[in-house]
Amino acid sequence: MRLTENFVKPSSYTLYFDNFFASIDLLKSLGEEGFGATGTIRENRINHEYPLEESMRKKESGLSDCILPEL
């Protein structure tokens, strides 16, 4: 979050993260500040707040899903 302190108009930026840095909490915090943010989140970092559906586990590698948390 410290890296975003000097942005003047957060709503004009979208930040992208790989799965090493992304987490639900980070994406929520950035959204609350007005930033757009996208990231791949590892299953062990979702704290079962957004559990993977069994149907998603059975699909081939490379597929994705989108969750838009309420702010």
Secondary structure, DSSP 8 states (H G I E B T S, - for coil): -GGGTT-S-GGG-EEEE-TTT--HHHHHHHHHHT-EEEE---GGGSTTTS---HHHHTS-TT---------
